[in-house]
Amino acid sequence: MTLLEALGNARRLKIIRELSREPKYVSELAEAVGMNGKSAVHHLSVLEEAGLVDHYRRGNRKYYRLVNDVELYAAPPPERAFILQATDQSDGSD
């Protein structure tokens, strides 16, 4: 799946929005975006495969977070270029 295909889903965009605030574990994230855990895991797998999120473990929980830097450059015609950029917005106090 391409990056654009991964971003072309409203549910995945909701997940990205939630993860832009802070890392979350699956059930916490599923509840925040209004889907069941199985669907959330599927969408997280797609986002992880596309390089938009990664995960880490803390105890028995698997937390997902946005990657530090993802840039997508797309230019329909040159005069209408746009940039989509996601960066780490944390304040450094982990």
C-alpha positions in Angstrom: 0.0 0.0 0.0 1.3 3.4 -0.9 1.5 6.4 1.4 -1.3 8.1 -0.4 -3.5 5.0 -0.1 -2.8 4.8 3.6 -3.8 8.5 4.1 -6.9 8.1 1.9 -9.0 6.6 4.6 -11.0 8.7 7.1 -10.5 6.2 9.9 -6.7 6.2 9.5 -6.7 10.0 9.5 -8.6 10.0 12.8 -5.9 7.6 14.2 -3.2 10.0 13.0 -4.9 12.9 14.6 -5.1 11.1 17.9 -1.5 10.0 17.7 -0.4 13.5 16.9 -1.4 14.4 20.5 0.4 11.6 22.3 1.3 7.9 21.9 -1.6 5.6 22.8 -2.1 1.8 23.3 -4.6 0.0 21.0 -7.7 -0.1 23.2 -7.2 3.5 24.3 -6.8 4.6 20.6 -9.8 2.5 19.5 -12.1 4.1 22.0 -10.8 7.6 21.1 -11.6 7.1 17.4 -14.8 5.0 17.9 -13.8 1.6 16.5 -13.2 -1.8 17.8 -9.8 -3.1 18.7 -9.6 -5.4 15.7 -10.3 -2.6 13.2 -7.8 -0.3 15.0 -5.1 -3.0 14.8 -5.8 -3.4 11.1 -5.5 0.4 10.4 -2.4 0.7 12.6 -0.8 -2.1 10.6 -1.4 -0.2 7.4 -0.1 3.0 8.9 3.0 1.2 10.2 3.6 -0.5 6.8 3.4 3.0 5.2 6.0 4.3 7.6 3.7 6.8 9.4 3.6 5.1 12.8 5.8 2.8 14.8 5.3 1.1 18.2 7.0 0.3 21.4 6.1 -1.8 24.4 5.7 -0.7 28.0 4.8 -3.6 30.2 2.1 -5.6 28.5 0.9 -2.7 26.4 1.9 -2.0 22.8 1.9 1.8 22.3 1.7 3.4 18.9 3.2 6.8 18.0 3.7 8.9 14.9 7.2 8.7 13.5 9.3 11.8 14.1 9.2 13.1 10.6 7.2 12.2 7.5 7.1 14.4 4.5 5.1 13.9 1.3 5.7 16.1 -1.7 3.1 16.0 -4.4 2.7 18.3 -7.3 -0.3 18.1 -9.6 1.0 20.8 -12.0 4.1 22.7 -10.8 2.2 25.9 -10.1 -0.1 24.1 -7.6 2.4 22.2 -5.5 1.6 21.4 -1.9 3.5 19.8 1.0 2.0 17.6 3.7 4.4 17.4 6.7 4.1 15.7 10.1 6.6 16.4 12.7 7.1 15.5 16.4 5.3 18.0 18.4 6.3 16.8 21.8 7.7 19.3 24.3 10.5 16.9 25.2 9.2 16.1 28.7 8.6 12.3 28.4 
